[in-house]
Amino acid sequence: MAATLTPTARRGYGLGSVATGSFGTVPGLLLLPYLTDRLGIAAGLAGLIVFLPKAWDVVLNPIAGRISDRSTHPGGRRRPFLIWSGTALAVAFVLLFSGPTSPSGVAATWVVVTFLVCASAYAFFQVPYVAMPAEMTEDYDERTRLMTWRVAILALAILVSGGLSPIIRDALGPEWGYRGVGLFVGALILLGTVGVWRGTRDTPMSRAATAGGSLADQLRVVAASPPFRTLLLVFVLQALATGAMLAGVDYVARVLLGGGAASTVLFLCFVAPALLVTPLWQRVGEARGKRAGYLWGSVLLLVGAAATLATVRVGLAAAALSVAVVGIGYAACQMFPLAMLPDVAAADTAATGEDRAGTYTGVWTAGETLGLAIGPFLYAAVLTIGGYVSSTDAGARQPDSAQVAIALGFTVMPAVLVAISLVFLRRYRLDVEVAR
């Protein structure tokens, strides 16, 4: 296993984020509005529908990690999972938005089943994909460089998929809009799948012995790691926050900012800064350490979310500025934990001589999935408390209480979650010397 990776290996690995970014973004951005405003399903039930298939991944992801840990495929321990599961995910995503729109019970069942298939396929793509960096390089700083590529491509994928999907939906109209989104995002997922599979084909991977024992035994070992527990808790809390904000973008744009291009503008401001600041965050990590960079990014995420409560009432320009601050912090909160996770897994392998990177990442992605699933569910709960009116009528008027709920769920709730995460992040102790 090379300490320093080639540029081709870094770019090739990063291409997998086209698939993870597209699938991780568009359902969080549009699935809840699809259910409430296209299918006419009540906000509380819609939130449950979005949550349940992802909750399934909380169970499935550690299993997927253990299966990939035990793989003896001649094509590699992780890579063969990428091409098959990624292709299945692309097909299932097209079907997600292609089902019936009435009666509501049948339409809701279609969404649950197809989203469950999507979630299952995604588990067997994401978990091996996230496990690969621990086996691609032993170098502490090289993992940061690898994550810089991944997060930059991730930001571009989120920008393209999340920025264009609402435009496609609106341009094609209510009948074909969401179906067009399904085809568009399915194509992006397939592009990322093929890209990472081919781009990493010449990269040597470590082949430490597979950790013995049952899945339950390995989960106990992983759960006993203090740095992993701390890092996971912080990341899950922040996934809750970002999941809620993503779910709220469309509601804030339509109800509070008058619709039009507001949804796209807010989304671009949330994601686009990562394309510019990720290399700067890399320099911060190399100069001051990953933990320090993660702390600073989290503070920016908190400040930006809290400030948006005021700016969203001023107008689109002011809201866009505060959301851009969120985006700068969000870039750090994606890059640093993803660079720190391989450090934790590699430190365990160095100490025990056994590879359980898949189990670590299985639990990690289960936590991330749970956070991103509960985030929209919490946002839907806030809408329900506020009396949000679900309707297929695009012009339906929302009561003042619903407008307040839309704003609070998008700003105050995420800010509080990030503030709690900072308390735990300060306890992380796996520094450069230990990681090396």
QUIHU-V616043 format. One record per residue. N is the residue number from 1. RES is the residue in one letter. SS is DSSP state (H for helix, E for strand, C for the rest). PHI is phi in whole degrees, -180 to 180 (999 if undefined). OMEGA is omega in whole degrees, -180 to 180 (* if undefined). Layout:
n | res | ss | phi | omega
N | RES | SS | PHI | OMEGA
N | RES | SS | PHI | OMEGA
//
This chain:
n | res | ss | phi | omega
1 | M | C | 999 | -178
2 | A | C | -71 | 176
3 | A | C | -73 | 180
4 | T | C | -106 | -179
5 | L | C | -90 | 176
6 | T | C | -77 | 175
7 | P | H | -56 | 179
8 | T | H | -63 | 180
9 | A | H | -66 | 180
10 | R | H | -64 | -180
11 | R | H | -65 | -179
12 | G | H | -62 | 177
13 | Y | H | -64 | -178
14 | G | H | -60 | -178
15 | L | C | -62 | 177
16 | G | H | -61 | 179
17 | S | H | -71 | 173
18 | V | H | -63 | 179
19 | A | H | -75 | -177
20 | T | H | -67 | -180
21 | G | H | -67 | -179
22 | S | H | -67 | -179
23 | F | H | -72 | -179
24 | G | H | -72 | -174
25 | T | H | -99 | -168
26 | V | H | -65 | 175
27 | P | H | -61 | 178
28 | G | H | -67 | -177
29 | L | H | -88 | -169
30 | L | H | -121 | -175
31 | L | H | -68 | 179
32 | L | H | -64 | 174
33 | P | H | -62 | 177
34 | Y | H | -60 | -179
35 | L | H | -72 | -175
36 | T | H | -80 | -170
37 | D | H | -110 | 173
38 | R | H | -106 | -180
39 | L | C | -97 | 177
40 | G | C | 72 | -178
41 | I | C | -90 | -178
42 | A | C | -57 | -173
43 | A | H | -58 | -179
44 | G | H | -62 | 179
45 | L | H | -68 | 178
46 | A | H | -62 | 177
47 | G | H | -62 | 178
48 | L | H | -66 | 179
49 | I | H | -63 | 178
50 | V | H | -68 | -175
51 | F | H | -75 | -168
52 | L | H | -60 | 180
53 | P | H | -61 | 178
54 | K | H | -72 | 176
55 | A | H | -62 | 176
56 | W | H | -59 | 180
57 | D | H | -66 | 177
58 | V | H | -61 | 176
59 | V | H | -80 | -172
60 | L | H | -76 | -173
61 | N | H | -60 | 176
62 | P | H | -62 | 177
63 | I | H | -66 | 178
64 | A | H | -61 | 178
65 | G | H | -64 | 180
66 | R | H | -67 | 178
67 | I | H | -63 | 180
68 | S | H | -70 | 174
69 | D | H | -59 | -176
70 | R | C | -88 | -176
71 | S | C | -64 | 175
72 | T | C | -120 | -178
73 | H | C | -60 | -180
74 | P | C | -62 | 178
75 | G | C | -81 | 179
76 | G | C | 123 | -178
77 | R | C | -71 | -174
78 | R | C | -112 | -168
79 | R | H | -58 | -178
80 | P | H | -60 | 178
81 | F | H | -65 | -173
82 | L | H | -64 | -172
83 | I | H | -70 | -177
84 | W | H | -75 | -178
85 | S | H | -71 | 179
86 | G | H | -66 | 178
87 | T | H | -65 | 178
88 | A | H | -62 | 179
89 | L | H | -63 | -180
90 | A | H | -61 | -180
91 | V | H | -65 | -178
92 | A | H | -64 | -179
93 | F | H | -69 | 176
94 | V | H | -59 | -179
95 | L | H | -71 | -176
96 | L | H | -55 | -177
97 | F | C | -101 | -177
98 | S | C | -109 | -175
99 | G | C | -86 | 179
100 | P | C | -68 | 179
101 | T | C | -107 | 176
102 | S | C | -158 | -10
103 | P | C | -64 | -171
104 | S | H | -61 | 179
105 | G | H | -64 | 179
106 | V | H | -67 | -180
107 | A | H | -62 | 180
108 | A | H | -65 | 179
109 | T | H | -63 | 178
110 | W | H | -59 | -179
111 | V | H | -64 | -180
112 | V | H | -60 | -176
113 | V | H | -66 | -177
114 | T | H | -69 | 177
115 | F | H | -69 | 176
116 | L | H | -65 | 177
117 | V | H | -64 | 177
118 | C | H | -57 | -177
119 | A | H | -63 | -180
120 | S | H | -67 | 178
121 | A | H | -63 | -179
122 | Y | H | -64 | 179
123 | A | H | -58 | -177
124 | F | H | -82 | 170
125 | F | H | -94 | -171
126 | Q | H | -66 | -174
127 | V | H | -64 | 175
128 | P | H | -60 | -179
129 | Y | H | -63 | -179
130 | V | H | -70 | -180
131 | A | H | -76 | -172
132 | M | C | -62 | -176
133 | P | H | -57 | 180
134 | A | H | -64 | -178
135 | E | H | -104 | -178
136 | M | H | -89 | -178
137 | T | C | -154 | 177
138 | E | C | -99 | -172
139 | D | C | -85 | -178
140 | Y | H | -61 | -178
141 | D | H | -74 | 179
142 | E | H | -64 | 177
143 | R | H | -66 | 176
144 | T | H | -66 | 178
145 | R | H | -62 | 179
146 | L | H | -63 | 179
147 | M | H | -72 | 175
148 | T | H | -62 | 176
149 | W | H | -63 | -177
150 | R | H | -63 | -177
151 | V | H | -70 | 177
152 | A | H | -63 | 178
153 | I | H | -70 | 176
154 | L | H | -60 | 180
155 | A | H | -62 | 179
156 | L | H | -64 | 179
157 | A | H | -65 | 178
158 | I | H | -64 | 180
159 | L | H | -61 | -177
160 | V | H | -70 | -176
161 | S | H | -69 | -178
162 | G | H | -76 | -180
163 | G | H | -75 | -177
164 | L | H | -87 | -176
165 | S | H | -60 | 176
166 | P | H | -62 | 179
167 | I | H | -66 | 178
168 | I | H | -62 | 179
169 | R | H | -59 | -177
170 | D | H | -71 | -178
171 | A | H | -70 | -177
172 | L | H | -88 | 177
173 | G | H | 86 | -174
174 | P | H | -63 | -175
175 | E | H | -75 | -174
176 | W | H | -112 | -175
177 | G | H | -59 | -178
178 | Y | H | -70 | 176
179 | R | H | -66 | 176
180 | G | H | -63 | 176
181 | V | H | -61 | 179
182 | G | H | -60 | 179
183 | L | H | -66 | -179
184 | F | H | -63 | -178
185 | V | H | -71 | 176
186 | G | H | -59 | 178
187 | A | H | -66 | 178
188 | L | H | -64 | 179
189 | I | H | -61 | 179
190 | L | H | -64 | 178
191 | L | H | -61 | 179
192 | G | H | -65 | 179
193 | T | H | -61 | -179
194 | V | H | -66 | -179
195 | G | H | -62 | -178
196 | V | H | -72 | -180
197 | W | H | -65 | 179
198 | R | H | -78 | -174
199 | G | H | -69 | -179
200 | T | C | -108 | -173
201 | R | C | -66 | -178
202 | D | C | -104 | -178
203 | T | C | -90 | 178
204 | P | C | -65 | 179
205 | M | C | -122 | 177
206 | S | C | -68 | -180
207 | R | C | -131 | 175
208 | A | C | -62 | -178
209 | A | E | -60 | 177
210 | T | E | -68 | 179
211 | A | C | -61 | -179
212 | G | C | -83 | 179
213 | G | C | 91 | -177
214 | S | C | -79 | 175
215 | L | H | -60 | 180
216 | A | H | -61 | 178
217 | D | H | -62 | -178
218 | Q | H | -68 | 178
219 | L | H | -64 | 178
220 | R | H | -67 | 178
221 | V | H | -65 | 180
222 | V | H | -63 | -179
223 | A | H | -65 | -179
224 | A | C | -83 | -179
225 | S | C | -86 | -179
226 | P | H | -58 | -180
227 | P | H | -65 | 180
228 | F | H | -69 | 179
229 | R | H | -59 | -179
230 | T | H | -64 | -177
231 | L | H | -62 | -180
232 | L | H | -64 | -180
233 | L | H | -61 | 179
234 | V | H | -62 | -176
235 | F | H | -66 | 179
236 | V | H | -66 | 178
237 | L | H | -60 | 180
238 | Q | H | -75 | 174
239 | A | H | -65 | 174
240 | L | H | -58 | -178
241 | A | H | -64 | -178
242 | T | H | -70 | 177
243 | G | H | -63 | 178
244 | A | H | -67 | -180
245 | M | H | -67 | 178
246 | L | H | -62 | 180
247 | A | H | -64 | -176
248 | G | H | -88 | -175
249 | V | H | -55 | -175
250 | D | H | -65 | 180
251 | Y | H | -69 | 178
252 | V | H | -61 | -178
253 | A | H | -64 | -174
254 | R | H | -75 | -171
255 | V | H | -90 | -174
256 | L | H | -95 | -175
257 | L | C | -113 | 173
258 | G | C | 85 | 175
259 | G | C | 74 | -177
260 | G | C | 66 | -179
261 | A | C | -90 | -174
262 | A | H | -59 | -179
263 | S | H | -61 | 180
264 | T | H | -66 | -180
265 | V | H | -61 | 180
266 | L | H | -62 | -179
267 | F | H | -66 | 179
268 | L | H | -62 | 179
269 | C | H | -67 | 179
270 | F | H | -71 | -170
271 | V | H | -105 | -171
272 | A | C | -56 | -179
273 | P | H | -55 | -179
274 | A | H | -61 | 180
275 | L | H | -65 | -178
276 | L | H | -95 | -170
277 | V | H | -97 | -179
278 | T | H | -59 | 176
279 | P | H | -61 | 177
280 | L | H | -69 | 177
281 | W | H | -63 | 177
282 | Q | H | -60 | 179
283 | R | H | -64 | 177
284 | V | H | -62 | -180
285 | G | H | -63 | 180
286 | E | H | -72 | -177
287 | A | H | -86 | -172
288 | R | H | -117 | -179
289 | G | C | 102 | -176
290 | K | H | -68 | -179
291 | R | H | -62 | 180
292 | A | H | -63 | 178
293 | G | H | -62 | 180
294 | Y | H | -65 | 178
295 | L | H | -62 | -178
296 | W | H | -65 | 178
297 | G | H | -64 | 179
298 | S | H | -65 | 178
299 | V | H | -63 | 178
300 | L | H | -63 | 178
301 | L | H | -61 | 179
302 | L | H | -65 | -177
303 | V | H | -62 | -180
304 | G | H | -64 | 180
305 | A | H | -65 | -180
306 | A | H | -66 | -178
307 | A | H | -66 | -177
308 | T | H | -65 | 177
309 | L | H | -57 | 179
310 | A | H | -83 | -174
311 | T | H | -71 | -177
312 | V | H | -67 | 178
313 | R | H | -87 | -180
314 | V | H | -82 | -179
315 | G | C | 154 | -174
316 | L | H | -63 | -177
317 | A | H | -62 | 180
318 | A | H | -66 | 179
319 | A | H | -63 | 180
320 | A | H | -62 | -180
321 | L | H | -65 | -179
322 | S | H | -70 | 177
323 | V | H | -67 | 176
324 | A | H | -64 | 175
325 | V | H | -64 | 174
326 | V | H | -57 | -178
327 | G | H | -63 | 178
328 | I | H | -64 | 177
329 | G | H | -68 | -180
330 | Y | H | -61 | 179
331 | A | H | -60 | 178
332 | A | H | -67 | -177
333 | C | H | -75 | 170
334 | Q | H | -96 | -173
335 | M | H | -70 | -171
336 | F | H | -67 | 179
337 | P | H | -63 | 178
338 | L | H | -70 | 174
339 | A | H | -83 | -179
340 | M | H | -84 | 180
341 | L | H | -59 | 177
342 | P | H | -61 | 176
343 | D | H | -60 | -180
344 | V | H | -64 | -179
345 | A | H | -65 | -179
346 | A | H | -68 | 177
347 | A | H | -62 | 177
348 | D | H | -66 | 179
349 | T | H | -64 | 179
350 | A | H | -63 | -178
351 | A | H | -79 | -173
352 | T | H | -110 | -175
353 | G | C | 77 | -178
354 | E | E | -119 | -178
355 | D | E | -98 | 173
356 | R | C | -129 | -179
357 | A | H | -59 | 179
358 | G | H | -64 | 179
359 | T | H | -68 | 175
360 | Y | H | -57 | -177
361 | T | H | -72 | 175
362 | G | H | -63 | 177
363 | V | H | -67 | -180
364 | W | H | -60 | -178
365 | T | H | -69 | 174
366 | A | H | -64 | 178
367 | G | H | -65 | 178
368 | E | H | -62 | -180
369 | T | H | -62 | 179
370 | L | H | -62 | 179
371 | G | H | -63 | -180
372 | L | H | -69 | 177
373 | A | H | -82 | -179
374 | I | H | -72 | 179
375 | G | H | -54 | 176
376 | P | H | -62 | 178
377 | F | H | -64 | 177
378 | L | H | -65 | 179
379 | Y | H | -63 | 177
380 | A | H | -62 | 178
381 | A | H | -65 | 177
382 | V | H | -64 | 177
383 | L | H | -61 | 180
384 | T | H | -63 | 178
385 | I | H | -61 | -180
386 | G | C | -79 | 178
387 | G | C | 79 | 179
388 | Y | C | -62 | -178
389 | V | C | -97 | 176
390 | S | C | -79 | -177
391 | S | C | -161 | 174
392 | T | C | -78 | 177
393 | D | C | -84 | -177
394 | A | C | -62 | -178
395 | G | C | -96 | -178
396 | A | C | -59 | -178
397 | R | C | -85 | 180
398 | Q | C | -100 | 178
399 | P | C | -66 | -180
400 | D | H | -58 | -180
401 | S | H | -63 | 178
402 | A | H | -68 | 179
403 | Q | H | -65 | 176
404 | V | H | -64 | 180
405 | A | H | -63 | 178
406 | I | H | -57 | -179
407 | A | H | -70 | -178
408 | L | H | -66 | 180
409 | G | H | -65 | -178
410 | F | H | -89 | -172
411 | T | C | -125 | -173
412 | V | H | -66 | -178
413 | M | H | -60 | 176
414 | P | H | -61 | -179
415 | A | H | -63 | 179
416 | V | H | -64 | 180
417 | L | H | -62 | 179
418 | V | H | -67 | 178
419 | A | H | -60 | 177
420 | I | H | -64 | -179
421 | S | H | -62 | -180
422 | L | H | -64 | 178
423 | V | H | -60 | -178
424 | F | H | -80 | -178
425 | L | H | -61 | 179
426 | R | C | -63 | -178
427 | R | C | -89 | -178
428 | Y | C | -68 | -172
429 | R | C | -126 | -179
430 | L | C | -82 | -173
431 | D | C | -92 | -175
432 | V | H | -59 | -175
433 | E | H | -63 | 180
434 | V | H | -67 | -177
435 | A | H | -63 | 179
436 | R | C | -76 | *
//
